[in-house]
Amino acid sequence: MTNSHNYAFLSSHVEL
């Protein structure tokens, strides 16, 4: 997984 894809995935499940 690319870093951008991983970040987007985390963003959808975790609110920063």
Biopython code that builds the backbone (N, CA, C, O; Angstrom):
import numpy as np
from Bio.PDB.StructureBuilder import StructureBuilder

atoms = [
    (1, "MET", "N", (0.838, -1.210, 0.000)),
    (1, "MET", "CA", (0.000, 0.000, 0.000)),
    (1, "MET", "C", (0.868, 1.254, 0.000)),
    (1, "MET", "O", (1.906, 1.313, 0.659)),
    (2, "THR", "N", (0.432, 2.225, -0.732)),
    (2, "THR", "CA", (1.184, 3.481, -0.769)),
    (2, "THR", "C", (0.875, 4.292, 0.484)),
    (2, "THR", "O", (-0.150, 4.080, 1.132)),
    (3, "ASN", "N", (1.744, 5.198, 0.813)),
    (3, "ASN", "CA", (1.560, 6.016, 2.006)),
    (3, "ASN", "C", (0.285, 6.845, 1.901)),
    (3, "ASN", "O", (-0.438, 7.000, 2.886)),
    (4, "SER", "N", (0.003, 7.379, 0.709)),
    (4, "SER", "CA", (-1.196, 8.198, 0.510)),
    (4, "SER", "C", (-2.451, 7.372, 0.697)),
    (4, "SER", "O", (-3.420, 7.823, 1.308)),
    (5, "HIS", "N", (-2.427, 6.149, 0.163)),
    (5, "HIS", "CA", (-3.598, 5.277, 0.277)),
    (5, "HIS", "C", (-3.826, 4.903, 1.735)),
    (5, "HIS", "O", (-4.961, 4.895, 2.211)),
    (6, "ASN", "N", (-2.748, 4.594, 2.437)),
    (6, "ASN", "CA", (-2.843, 4.215, 3.840)),
    (6, "ASN", "C", (-3.378, 5.376, 4.668)),
    (6, "ASN", "O", (-4.197, 5.169, 5.564)),
    (7, "TYR", "N", (-2.929, 6.588, 4.383)),
    (7, "TYR", "CA", (-3.375, 7.770, 5.106)),
    (7, "TYR", "C", (-4.868, 8.011, 4.884)),
    (7, "TYR", "O", (-5.597, 8.345, 5.819)),
    (8, "ALA", "N", (-5.311, 7.840, 3.645)),
    (8, "ALA", "CA", (-6.726, 8.023, 3.315)),
    (8, "ALA", "C", (-7.569, 6.993, 4.047)),
    (8, "ALA", "O", (-8.657, 7.303, 4.533)),
    (9, "PHE", "N", (-7.062, 5.758, 4.125)),
    (9, "PHE", "CA", (-7.783, 4.688, 4.811)),
    (9, "PHE", "C", (-7.927, 5.010, 6.293)),
    (9, "PHE", "O", (-8.996, 4.830, 6.875)),
    (10, "LEU", "N", (-6.848, 5.484, 6.893)),
    (10, "LEU", "CA", (-6.883, 5.819, 8.316)),
    (10, "LEU", "C", (-7.796, 7.019, 8.557)),
    (10, "LEU", "O", (-8.508, 7.075, 9.560)),
    (11, "SER", "N", (-7.768, 7.973, 7.632)),
    (11, "SER", "CA", (-8.596, 9.169, 7.777)),
    (11, "SER", "C", (-10.070, 8.816, 7.766)),
    (11, "SER", "O", (-10.866, 9.434, 8.472)),
    (12, "SER", "N", (-10.441, 7.812, 6.959)),
    (12, "SER", "CA", (-11.850, 7.441, 6.892)),
    (12, "SER", "C", (-12.323, 6.780, 8.163)),
    (12, "SER", "O", (-13.513, 6.835, 8.471)),
    (13, "HIS", "N", (-11.423, 6.149, 8.921)),
    (13, "HIS", "CA", (-11.826, 5.433, 10.131)),
    (13, "HIS", "C", (-11.430, 6.175, 11.402)),
    (13, "HIS", "O", (-11.965, 5.902, 12.477)),
    (14, "VAL", "N", (-10.502, 7.104, 11.281)),
    (14, "VAL", "CA", (-10.042, 7.831, 12.462)),
    (14, "VAL", "C", (-10.140, 9.330, 12.214)),
    (14, "VAL", "O", (-9.660, 9.831, 11.197)),
    (15, "GLU", "N", (-10.762, 10.039, 13.147)),
    (15, "GLU", "CA", (-10.865, 11.486, 13.000)),
    (15, "GLU", "C", (-9.728, 12.142, 13.756)),
    (15, "GLU", "O", (-9.577, 11.952, 14.963)),
    (16, "LEU", "N", (-8.920, 12.923, 13.029)),
    (16, "LEU", "CA", (-7.786, 13.576, 13.675)),
    (16, "LEU", "C", (-8.186, 14.971, 14.151)),
    (16, "LEU", "O", (-7.365, 15.687, 14.725)),
]
sb = StructureBuilder()
sb.init_structure("model")
sb.init_model(0)
sb.init_chain("A")
sb.init_seg("    ")
for serial, (resi, resn, name, xyz) in enumerate(atoms, 1):
    if name == "N":
        sb.init_residue(resn, " ", resi, " ")
    sb.init_atom(name, np.array(xyz, "f"), 0.0, 1.0, " ", f" {name:<3s}", serial, name[0])
structure = sb.get_structure()
